[in-house]
Amino acid sequence: MEETAEELYFGRLDSAAAQRFQAHLRDCPKCRGINDGTVAMIEAIRGAAKHFERTKVAKGKGVVRSPMVNPAR
């Protein structure tokens, strides 16, 4: 389900498949909730990436690694 939601979001479904999936979402509250969560996650990740890029460019710095991602040994 999540894969199909991602495919729909990114426009990778053909027209017929997109229409079938959208019709199913109208009739199935459970799948609609999963789809809404998938869309929210994608948009949050995209928003965070845009914020990171703006911050990185504004500060004139390259990639900053979080200590939680690569802890000191």
N, C-alpha and C positions, 0 to 999 in steps of 0.2 A: 504494500500500500504506500509506504513512504517513498519508495523508488518511483512509483507512478506519479505521486504528488510532485516530486522533484522534476520529473520529466515534463509534466504539465507546466510547472513554474518557469522552467527554462525554455519552453516552446519546442521541446523535442518530440512531442507526440504528433502523429499525423492528425489531420482535421477530424476524421471519423473517430479515432481513439480518444481524442480530447473531448469530443461531444459526448461520447459514451461515459467517460469518466465524470464529466461535469454533471450529466444526468444522474448518475449514481450518487454523487455527492448531494444533490438536491433531495434525494429520497432516503439517504442513510446518515443519520446524525452521528453515529460512531465514526464512520469514515470521514465525515465532514470535520469532526473534531481533530482527527489525526492529520488531515490535510491542513487545517488551520495551524496546528502546532508545527508542522513541517515548514509551512510558509513563514511563520514567525521566527523559527530557528534560522532559516536561510537569510531572512532580512536582518536579523540581529548580527549574524556573522558578516554580512556585507557591510552593515553600518559600522561595525567594529573595525573592519579592514580599512574603510574609508577614513575613519577617525585616526587610525594608526598612521596611514599614509600622510594625512594632513599634518599631524603632529611631527612625524619624522621629517617631512620637508620643511616645516616651519622652524624646527630646531637645527636643521642642517646636519642631521645625524643619520647614520646608517641603522641597521637593525640593532635593536636593543634586546638583549636576552634577559628574561626574567630569571631570578635565582631559583624559582620553583621549577622552571623547565630544565635547567642545567645546573643543579646544585653543586656547590664546591665539594671537592672530595677531601 
